[in-house]
Amino acid sequence: MSAEYQVHGDVAVITLNNPPVNGLGYDTRKGITDGLERANADAAIKAIVITGAGKAFSGGADIKEFGTPKALQEPNLLSVILAVENSAKPVVAAMHTIAMGGGLELPLGCHYRIAAPGCKIALPEVKLGLIPGAGGTQRLPRALGVEPALNMIVSGEPVPSEMLAMVPGQKLFDKMAKSAETLLDEALALAREKADIRPLPLVRNLPAKHPQGDAYFQFARNMVKGMAKNFPAPAKCVDAVEAATKKKFDDGMVFEREIFINLMWTPECRALRHLFAAERAASKIPDVPEDTPKREIKSVAVIGAGTMGGGITMNFLNAGIPVKMLEMKQEALDRGIATIRKNYEAQVGKGKLKQDKYEQRMALLSTTLNYDDLKDADLVIEAVFEEMGVKEAVFKKLDEVMKPGAILASNTSTLDVNKIASFTKRPQDVVGLHFFSPANVMKLLEVVRGAKTAKDVLATVMSVAKTIKKTAVVSGVCDGFIGNRMIEQYSRQAGFLLEEGCTPAQVDKAIEKFGFAMGPFRMGDLAGNDIGWAIRKRRYQEKPGMKYSKTADLLCELGRFGQKTGAGWYDYKPGKRDAIPSQLVVDMVEKHRKEMGITPRKISDEEIVQRLVYSLVNEAAHILEEGIASRASDIDMVYLTGYGFPIHRGGPMQYADTVGLFNVAQSMKRFAQNPLDDAQFWQPAPLLARLVAEGKTFNG
């Protein structure tokens, strides 16, 4: 049983015990109702306390039961709360550490509530594309007040208990405990104090009104509309809380439940639930047990003080880990440090960072021009030029100077990590840590596992990723790993679309309307078109038969490398990042078409989106088949956190599942008929073809 029953004199204590956060799974729910029944049947018991074991009161629904029949099995959470309300003896909720989602809805059904200071209180369902579904939208406005309750429900953010206790007129807490340590004793005292009071108070009987009524809810809708763009749940939160002020309690509960169930089936909700599960899955490596011993990382060295090196360094300084930065020339070091200072000063200026914190972080940074000064670092990350000869020189030097057991990491975005490891006598200590630019902002970290990378090295860098607040996804070794290997196919399709009749602005607008942060041409201008050019030149030698549009090469031959040169696919005004469509580029593309003998055609936004997105999906299916990625959801995490794929669509693989893999494959067959496209590429990957034949999905 995941809820323990104990008797303290004349008070029964039901303790939720379902680690790690006392999720309200079936066994826990059954334990609560059994405990209530037992306490009510015992004449010696005067009152009941419900609390949580360990480091949580309750984090809410048990994620292991998400989407399974067990989640609805009686007693479901609504039935548990009803049983609490109907208890003939007073029930006191003793809340500490975390009371979120169902873990807050349960106490709202109790007759009394006492909270320890520092308890994080939240209804975070909106983050999963839902609204609270067990009375949260109906009871919290009654207990806390309409406005603070709606703010909490729409944002889903946790609020400390002591702040909520200060809300004027609040009835959420009957008492604040002195500390978490004294909480149970104080809850027992409160239970005894209220043991004989009748009738028992119920939150459902409290009034819920807002003085401005309709005007306030209209204002709230306008605010939410601006913030929630692609997500229906926040606006539905407003509807449900408004119902609490206008309907009888039981009618409001029915209304809440209807909204909850309808949202559960929306693609946006499925996408957010998928993201929630995918983020947790990404941190687990199938053949690296969770109890694998980790190496201690107390100090880090970074080689290279350029944009990447500086950004990588900031991640560790932010986490309180000292960094020694190496460059070949003092001017390069000075430039790198000046950029780091500028970034921090901008945060201080915006009030996002306190001056003393900025000074503490800078104090952790030291610099050197000498490799020998790095010898004691536990982890060294090179962020030098993306060329194998340069990497070879760096890793041979690191192999000479670094202490035994130090982890040697490369920030390469495409190069062979096995080859890099072979430059050392310790390939087991070498790993790829591919940060995304700007490295101090982007959440994604591709952890590239070499053929000989030791398991404890992997376990260590996954733990380090958490410390520096990155979402780490493990990739095997191949050209471009997961993200850049897929983006190459996406960029190829963008080039073909230009040749066939699109302008850069038309392609970008279509994919941005779909929800991408930016289209392929704006992205190229931001990253630097010369980077793609260098990769293509390599490709022309390695894969001479591969089909490419020449438009991007023509652009680079004009020296239009993007924002850094003030001109790329778009024109840019000095000091501004606004992309201005370029007539020169349109003329260049039209001239190229004529030379190729191509008659331009009108291309729909739908075709643009499908060709770009399905090119990602098909390449990803090859990546999965080859074992480069462990699971489809890892690929979704790469694209959601590193490439601006729209969150409300759940990543390329989840989106393909939503559309239906049969439909995706049919579209691919259609694209293969296009003589200007690459027919060979559009053959569905074997894994995709197999899933279609079996009626399965990537994330099934």
C-alpha positions in Angstrom: 0.0 0.0 0.0 1.4 3.5 -0.9 -0.4 5.2 2.0 0.5 4.2 5.6 -2.0 4.3 8.5 -0.9 5.2 12.0 -2.7 6.1 15.2 -1.4 9.0 17.4 -3.6 8.8 20.4 -7.1 9.9 19.2 -5.9 11.1 15.8 -5.3 8.8 12.7 -2.5 9.8 10.4 -2.6 8.8 6.7 0.9 9.2 5.2 1.2 9.2 1.4 4.3 7.1 0.6 4.9 6.7 -3.1 8.4 8.0 -3.9 9.8 10.2 -5.2 6.9 12.8 -5.0 4.0 10.7 -3.5 2.2 10.6 -6.9 -1.5 9.9 -6.5 -1.4 6.5 -8.2 -4.1 3.9 -7.8 -2.5 2.3 -4.7 -2.0 5.6 -3.0 -5.6 6.7 -3.7 -6.9 3.3 -2.4 -4.7 3.7 0.7 -6.3 7.1 1.4 -9.9 5.9 1.1 -9.2 2.7 3.1 -7.6 4.9 5.8 -10.6 7.2 5.9 -12.9 4.3 6.2 -10.9 2.7 9.0 -10.6 6.0 11.0 -14.3 6.7 10.7 -15.1 3.2 11.9 -12.9 3.5 15.0 -14.8 5.1 17.9 -11.4 6.0 19.6 -10.4 8.3 16.6 -11.6 11.9 16.8 -9.9 13.4 13.7 -7.6 12.5 10.7 -4.4 14.1 9.4 -3.2 13.5 5.8 0.5 14.2 5.1 3.3 13.0 2.8 6.4 11.0 3.5 9.9 12.1 2.5 10.4 15.3 0.5 6.9 16.0 -0.7 3.3 16.2 0.4 2.3 15.2 -3.1 3.4 16.1 -6.7 0.0 15.2 -8.0 -0.9 12.5 -10.6 1.4 9.6 -10.9 3.1 10.0 -14.3 3.6 6.2 -14.6 -0.2 6.0 -14.9 -0.6 8.9 -17.5 -2.9 7.9 -20.2 -3.5 4.4 -18.8 -6.8 2.9 -17.6 -5.3 2.8 -14.1 -5.4 6.6 -13.9 -9.2 6.4 -14.0 -9.7 3.3 -11.9 -11.9 3.8 -8.9 -11.3 5.4 -6.5 -10.1 8.1 -9.0 -9.0 11.4 -7.5 -12.4 12.9 -7.7 -13.8 10.0 -5.7 -11.0 10.3 -3.1 -11.7 14.0 -2.6 -15.4 13.3 -2.3 -14.6 10.7 0.4 -12.5 13.3 2.3 -15.3 15.9 2.1 -17.8 13.3 3.3 -15.7 12.1 6.3 -17.8 12.4 9.5 -14.5 13.3 11.3 -12.5 16.4 10.4 -9.6 15.8 8.0 -6.5 18.1 8.2 -4.0 18.3 5.3 -0.5 18.8 6.6 1.4 20.2 3.5 5.1 20.5 3.1 7.8 20.8 0.4 5.6 20.2 -2.6 1.8 20.3 -3.0 1.1 20.5 -6.7 -1.7 19.5 -9.1 -3.8 16.7 -7.5 -1.5 17.2 -4.5 -3.1 20.6 -4.0 -6.6 19.5 -5.1 -6.7 16.8 -2.4 -6.0 19.3 0.5 -8.6 21.7 -1.0 -11.1 18.9 -0.3 -9.9 18.6 3.3 -11.7 20.4 6.1 -8.6 22.2 7.4 -5.1 22.9 6.0 -1.8 23.6 7.6 1.4 24.3 5.6 5.1 24.4 6.4 7.0 27.4 5.2 8.7 27.0 1.9 6.1 24.5 0.6 5.8 25.0 -3.2 2.1 25.3 -4.1 1.0 25.0 -7.7 -1.6 23.8 -10.2 0.8 23.2 -13.1 -1.6 21.3 -15.4 -1.6 24.1 -18.0 2.0 23.1 -18.7 0.7 19.8 -19.9 -2.0 21.4 -22.1 -4.7 20.7 -19.5 -6.7 22.5 -16.8 -6.9 21.1 -13.3 -9.3 18.2 -13.4 -10.2 17.4 -9.8 -11.8 20.6 -8.7 -8.8 22.9 -8.7 -10.5 25.6 -10.9 -13.6 25.5 -8.6 -12.0 25.3 -5.2 -8.9 27.4 -5.4 -10.8 30.6 -6.3 -13.0 30.0 -3.3 -10.1 29.4 -0.9 -7.6 32.0 -2.2 -9.6 34.6 -4.1 -10.5 34.7 -7.8 -7.6 36.8 -9.0 -4.6 35.1 -7.3 -6.2 31.7 -8.1 -6.5 32.5 -11.8 -3.0 33.8 -12.0 -1.7 30.5 -10.4 -3.9 28.3 -12.7 -3.0 30.1 -15.9 0.8 30.3 -15.2 1.1 26.9 -13.6 4.1 28.3 -11.6 4.7 27.3 -8.0 4.2 29.9 -5.3 5.8 29.6 -1.7 3.2 28.8 1.0 4.2 31.8 3.1 3.4 34.2 0.2 0.0 32.7 -0.2 -0.7 32.9 3.5 -0.3 36.7 3.2 -3.1 37.1 0.6 -5.8 39.2 2.2 -8.9 37.1 3.2 -7.4 33.8 2.1 -8.9 30.6 3.4 -6.3 28.3 1.8 -4.4 27.8 5.0 -6.0 27.7 8.4 -2.6 27.9 10.0 1.1 28.1 9.0 3.4 25.7 10.8 6.6 27.0 12.4 8.7 24.6 10.4 8.6 21.4 8.4 10.0 19.6 11.5 7.2 20.7 13.7 4.5 20.3 11.0 3.1 16.9 12.1 2.9 17.9 15.8 1.2 21.2 14.9 -1.2 19.3 12.5 -2.1 16.8 15.3 -2.8 19.8 17.7 -5.0 21.5 15.0 -6.9 18.2 14.4 -7.6 17.9 18.2 -8.6 21.5 18.4 -11.2 21.1 15.6 -12.3 17.5 16.6 -15.7 18.5 18.0 -16.6 21.4 15.7 -19.6 20.8 13.5 -20.7 21.3 10.8 -17.3 20.6 9.1 -16.2 23.5 6.9 -16.0 22.7 3.2 -14.2 24.9 0.6 -17.0 24.1 -1.9 -19.4 26.1 0.3 -17.3 29.3 0.2 -18.3 32.1 -2.1 -16.3 32.9 -5.3 -16.8 36.4 -6.6 -14.8 39.1 -8.4 -15.8 42.8 -7.9 -15.4 43.6 -11.6 -17.0 40.3 -12.8 -17.4 40.2 -16.6 -14.9 43.1 -17.2 -12.2 41.3 -15.2 -12.6 38.0 -17.1 -12.6 39.8 -20.5 -9.4 41.5 -19.5 -8.0 38.1 -18.4 -8.9 36.6 -21.8 -7.2 39.4 -23.7 -4.0 38.9 -21.6 -4.0 35.1 -22.1 -4.7 35.3 -25.8 -1.5 37.3 -26.3 0.6 34.9 -24.2 -0.8 31.6 -25.2 -0.9 31.8 -29.0 -0.9 28.1 -30.0 -2.3 26.6 -26.8 -6.0 26.3 -26.0 -5.6 25.4 -22.3 -4.8 28.9 -20.8 -8.0 30.4 -22.3 -10.0 27.4 -21.0 -8.5 28.0 -17.5 -10.2 31.5 -17.6 -13.5 29.9 -18.7 -13.4 27.4 -15.8 -12.5 29.9 -13.1 -15.3 32.2 -14.4 -17.7 29.2 -14.1 -16.7 29.0 -10.4 -18.0 32.6 -10.0 -21.3 32.0 -11.9 -22.4 28.4 -11.5 -23.4 26.3 -8.6 -20.4 24.3 -7.3 -21.5 20.9 -8.7 -22.3 22.5 -12.1 -18.9 24.1 -12.1 -17.3 20.7 -11.5 -19.1 19.2 -14.4 -18.0 22.1 -16.6 -14.3 21.7 -15.5 -14.4 18.0 -16.2 -15.8 18.5 -19.7 -13.0 21.0 -20.5 -10.4 18.7 -19.0 -11.5 15.6 -21.1 -11.8 17.6 -24.3 -8.3 19.1 -23.8 -6.8 15.7 -23.1 -7.5 14.7 -26.7 -6.1 17.8 -28.4 -2.8 17.5 -30.3 -1.4 20.3 -28.2 -2.0 18.5 -25.0 -0.6 15.3 -26.4 2.5 17.2 -27.6 3.1 18.7 -24.1 2.6 15.4 -22.3 5.0 13.8 -24.8 7.5 16.6 -24.1 7.2 16.0 -20.4 7.8 12.3 -20.8 10.5 12.7 -23.4 12.5 15.1 -21.2 12.7 12.5 -18.5 13.4 9.6 -20.9 16.3 11.5 -22.5 18.3 11.5 -19.3 18.3 7.7 -19.2 20.8 5.7 -21.3 19.6 2.1 -21.9 22.9 0.4 -21.1 24.2 2.8 -18.4 22.5 2.0 -15.0 21.4 4.9 -12.9 23.7 3.9 -10.1 26.9 4.0 -12.3 29.6 5.8 -10.3 30.3 9.3 -11.5 33.6 11.1 -11.7 34.0 14.3 -9.6 33.9 17.5 -11.6 35.2 20.3 -9.4 37.0 22.3 -12.1 36.7 22.8 -15.9 39.0 23.9 -18.6 37.8 25.4 -21.9 40.0 25.7 -25.0 39.0 28.7 -27.1 37.7 32.1 -26.0 35.5 32.7 -29.1 31.7 32.8 -29.2 31.3 29.1 -28.4 34.1 28.9 -25.8 32.8 32.0 -24.0 29.2 30.7 -24.0 30.3 27.3 -22.7 32.4 28.9 -20.0 29.4 31.0 -18.8 27.3 27.8 -18.2 29.9 26.6 -15.7 30.4 30.0 -14.0 26.6 30.2 -13.6 26.7 26.9 -11.8 29.5 28.0 -9.5 32.2 25.8 -11.1 35.6 27.4 -11.7 36.8 27.6 -15.3 40.3 28.1 -16.8 40.1 29.3 -20.3 43.0 28.8 -22.8 43.8 30.7 -26.0 47.0 31.0 -28.1 47.1 34.8 -27.9 46.4 37.3 -25.1 44.3 39.5 -27.4 42.0 36.6 -28.1 41.6 36.0 -24.3 41.0 39.6 -23.7 38.3 39.7 -26.4 36.7 36.6 -24.9 36.6 37.9 -21.4 35.2 41.3 -22.6 32.3 39.4 -24.3 31.5 37.4 -21.2 31.6 40.6 -19.1 29.3 42.3 -21.7 26.8 39.5 -21.5 26.7 39.5 -17.7 26.5 43.3 -17.6 23.5 43.2 -19.9 21.8 40.8 -17.4 22.7 43.1 -14.5 21.3 46.1 -16.5 18.0 44.3 -17.0 17.8 43.3 -13.3 18.1 39.6 -14.1 21.4 39.3 -12.2 22.6 41.0 -9.0 25.9 42.8 -9.1 27.5 40.6 -6.4 26.5 37.4 -8.2 28.1 38.8 -11.4 31.3 39.5 -9.5 31.2 36.0 -7.9 30.9 34.4 -11.3 33.8 36.4 -12.8 36.0 35.5 -9.8 35.6 31.9 -10.8 37.2 32.6 -14.2 40.9 32.4 -14.8 42.9 32.4 -18.1 46.1 31.0 -19.5 48.2 30.7 -22.7 49.8 27.5 -21.6 48.4 24.0 -21.8 50.4 22.9 -18.7 48.1 25.1 -16.6 45.1 22.9 -17.4 46.6 19.7 -16.1 44.5 19.5 -12.9 41.1 20.2 -14.5 38.5 17.4 -14.1 36.8 18.1 -17.4 38.3 19.9 -20.5 36.1 21.1 -23.4 37.7 22.2 -26.7 35.8 24.8 -28.7 38.3 25.4 -31.5 37.9 25.7 -35.3 35.8 22.9 -36.8 38.6 21.2 -38.8 40.0 17.8 -38.0 43.7 18.9 -38.2 43.1 21.6 -35.6 41.2 19.1 -33.3 44.1 16.6 -33.7 46.7 19.1 -32.5 44.5 20.0 -29.5 43.8 16.4 -28.4 47.4 15.2 -28.8 48.4 18.1 -26.5 45.6 17.3 -24.0 46.6 13.7 -23.9 50.1 14.8 -22.9 49.1 17.2 -20.1 45.8 16.2 -18.6 45.8 14.2 -15.3 44.6 10.5 -15.5 40.8 10.3 -15.2 40.1 13.7 -16.7 37.3 13.8 -19.2 38.3 15.2 -22.6 35.4 16.6 -24.5 35.0 18.0 -28.0 32.4 20.6 -28.9 32.4 19.4 -32.5 29.1 19.8 -34.4 29.8 17.3 -37.2 33.2 15.7 -37.0 34.0 12.0 -36.1 34.4 11.7 -32.3 35.9 8.2 -32.7 38.7 9.7 -34.9 39.2 12.6 -32.4 39.4 9.9 -29.5 42.0 8.0 -31.6 44.4 11.0 -31.3 44.8 10.1 -27.6 45.9 7.0 -25.6 42.7 7.3 -23.5 39.8 7.0 -25.9 37.6 5.8 -23.0 37.8 9.4 -21.6 36.8 11.2 -24.8 33.2 12.3 -25.4 31.5 14.8 -27.7 29.7 17.7 -25.9 28.0 19.6 -28.7 26.7 22.9 -27.3 24.3 25.0 -29.4 24.9 28.7 -30.1 24.6 30.9 -28.1 25.8 28.3 -25.7 24.9 30.3 -22.6 21.3 30.5 -23.8 20.4 27.3 -25.8 19.1 24.4 -23.7 20.2 21.6 -25.9 23.4 19.6 -25.3 24.1 16.7 -27.7 26.3 14.2 -25.8 28.1 12.2 -28.5 29.1 8.7 -27.4 32.2 7.4 -29.0 32.7 3.6 -29.6 35.1 3.5 -26.6 33.5 6.2 -24.4 33.4 4.7 -20.8 30.0 4.4 -19.1 31.1 6.4 -16.1 32.1 9.2 -18.5 28.6 9.2 -19.9 27.0 9.1 -16.5 29.2 12.0 -15.4 28.5 14.3 -18.3 24.8 13.6 -18.1 24.9 14.7 -14.5 27.0 17.7 -15.4 24.4 18.7 -18.0 21.8 18.8 -15.3 24.1 20.9 -13.1 24.5 23.5 -15.9 20.7 23.3 -16.6 21.0 21.7 -20.1 18.7 19.1 -21.7 21.2 16.4 -22.7 20.4 13.9 -25.5 22.8 11.1 -26.3 23.8 10.6 -29.9 26.0 8.0 -31.6 28.8 8.9 -34.0 27.8 9.9 -37.5 28.3 13.0 -39.7 26.3 15.8 -38.0 25.0 13.6 -35.2 21.3 13.9 -34.7 20.4 17.5 -35.2 22.8 18.7 -37.9 22.4 15.5 -39.9 18.7 16.1 -40.1 19.0 19.9 -40.7 21.1 19.2 -43.8 18.2 17.4 -45.5 15.9 20.3 -44.4 18.3 22.8 -46.0 18.5 20.8 -49.2 14.7 20.9 -49.5 14.7 24.6 -48.9 17.2 25.0 -51.8 15.1 22.9 -54.2 12.0 25.0 -53.3 13.9 28.1 -54.4 14.8 26.5 -57.7 11.2 25.4 -58.3 9.6 28.8 -57.7 9.7 30.1 -54.1 11.4 33.1 -52.7 13.4 32.8 -49.4 10.7 35.0 -47.7 7.9 32.7 -48.9 9.6 29.6 -47.5 10.4 31.2 -44.2 6.9 32.7 -43.8 5.3 29.3 -44.4 7.4 27.4 -41.9 7.2 30.2 -39.3 3.4 30.2 -39.7 3.6 26.4 -38.9 5.3 27.5 -35.7 9.1 27.3 -36.2 11.0 30.1 -34.5 12.6 31.0 -37.8 12.7 29.7 -41.3 15.7 28.0 -43.0 16.9 31.2 -44.8 16.7 33.4 -41.7 18.4 30.6 -39.8 21.2 30.4 -42.4 21.8 34.2 -42.1 22.0 34.0 -38.3 24.4 31.0 -38.2 26.5 32.2 -41.1 26.0 30.9 -44.7 29.7 30.2 -45.0 29.4 27.3 -42.4 26.9 25.5 -44.7 29.1 26.3 -47.7 32.1 24.6 -46.0 30.0 21.5 -45.3 28.7 21.3 -48.9 32.2 21.6 -50.3 33.1 18.5 -48.2 30.0 16.8 -49.4 30.7 17.4 -53.1 33.9 15.3 -52.6 32.5 12.6 -50.3 29.2 12.1 -52.1 29.6 13.3 -55.7 26.2 11.9 -56.8 24.2 13.7 -54.2 21.8 16.3 -55.5 22.0 19.9 -54.3 20.6 23.3 -55.3 23.4 25.6 -56.3 21.6 28.8 -55.1 23.3 28.8 -51.6 26.8 28.5 -53.3 26.0 31.4 -55.6 25.0 33.5 -52.6 28.2 32.7 -50.8 30.3 33.5 -53.9 28.8 37.0 -53.6 30.2 37.2 -50.0 26.7 37.3 -48.6 27.3 35.2 -45.4 24.4 36.6 -43.4 24.0 39.0 -40.5 27.7 39.2 -39.8 28.4 40.6 -43.3 25.2 42.7 -43.3 23.8 40.7 -46.2 22.8 37.1 -46.8 19.5 35.7 -48.1 18.1 39.0 -46.8 19.5 42.5 -46.4 20.3 43.9 -42.9 20.7 47.5 -41.7 23.7 48.2 -39.5 23.1 47.2 -35.9 19.7 45.7 -36.7 18.6 42.1 -37.1 15.5 42.7 -39.1 15.5 40.5 -42.2 14.6 42.7 -45.3 13.8 40.7 -48.5 16.5 41.3 -51.0 15.7 42.0 -54.7 19.3 41.2 -55.6 18.8 37.6 -54.2 15.5 37.2 -56.0 17.1 38.2 -59.2 20.0 35.9 -58.6 17.6 32.9 -58.1 15.6 33.8 -61.2 18.8 34.0 -63.3 19.9 30.6 -62.0 16.5 29.1 -62.8 16.7 30.4 -66.4 20.2 28.9 -66.8 18.9 25.6 -65.5 15.9 25.7 -67.8 13.4 25.6 -65.0 10.0 27.1 -65.4 8.9 28.4 -61.9 5.6 27.1 -60.5 3.3 28.3 -57.7 4.1 26.3 -54.6 1.6 26.2 -51.7 2.5 26.8 -48.0 1.3 23.2 -47.3 3.8 21.7 -49.7 6.6 23.9 -48.3 5.9 22.7 -44.7 5.5 19.1 -45.7 8.7 18.9 -47.7 10.7 20.6 -44.9 9.2 18.7 -42.0 9.0 15.3 -43.6 12.6 15.6 -44.8 13.5 15.8 -41.0 11.2 12.8 -40.3 12.6 10.6 -43.0 16.3 11.3 -42.0 15.4 10.8 -38.4 13.9 7.4 -39.2 17.3 6.4 -40.7 19.0 7.7 -37.5 16.8 5.5 -35.4 17.3 2.5 -37.6 21.1 2.9 -37.3 21.0 3.2 -33.5 22.4 6.8 -33.6 19.5 7.8 -31.4 18.0 5.4 -28.8 14.4 6.6 -29.1 12.2 8.8 -31.3 11.4 11.0 -28.3 15.2 11.9 -28.0 15.0 13.2 -31.6 12.0 15.3 -30.7 13.9 16.7 -27.7 16.8 17.7 -30.0 14.5 19.6 -32.3 12.3 21.2 -29.6 15.3 22.5 -27.5 17.9 23.1 -30.2 16.2 24.0 -33.5 13.1 26.0 -32.7 10.6 23.3 -33.7 7.1 24.4 -32.4 6.5 23.0 -28.9 2.8 22.7 -29.5 3.5 20.1 -32.2 5.7 18.0 -30.0 8.7 17.6 -32.3 9.1 16.1 -35.8 8.4 12.5 -34.8 5.4 13.3 -32.6 4.0 15.5 -35.3 4.4 12.7 -37.9 2.6 10.3 -35.5 -0.2 12.9 -35.1 -0.6 13.3 -38.9 -0.4 9.5 -39.3 2.7 7.7 -40.7 0.7 6.3 -43.6 -0.1 9.9 -44.7 3.5 11.0 -44.3 4.7 8.1 -46.4 2.1 8.8 -49.1 3.3 12.5 -49.3 6.9 11.2 -49.6 6.0 9.0 -52.6 4.4 12.1 -54.2 7.5 14.2 -53.7 9.6 11.4 -55.2 7.7 11.9 -58.5 9.0 15.5 -58.7 11.9 15.5 -61.3 13.5 18.6 -59.6 13.6 16.9 -56.2 15.7 14.0 -55.0 13.7 10.8 -55.7 16.1 8.6 -53.9 15.9 10.6 -50.7 12.1 10.4 -50.6 12.0 6.6 -50.5 10.6 6.1 -47.0 13.3 4.9 -44.6 13.0 1.1 -43.8 11.8 1.8 -40.2 9.1 4.2 -41.5 7.9 1.7 -44.1 7.8 -1.0 -41.5 5.8 1.1 -39.0 3.3 2.0 -41.7 2.9 -1.6 -42.7 2.3 -2.6 -39.0 0.0 0.4 -38.3 2.4 1.6 -35.6 3.9 5.0 -34.6 7.4 6.3 -33.7 6.5 7.2 -30.1 4.0 4.3 -29.7 
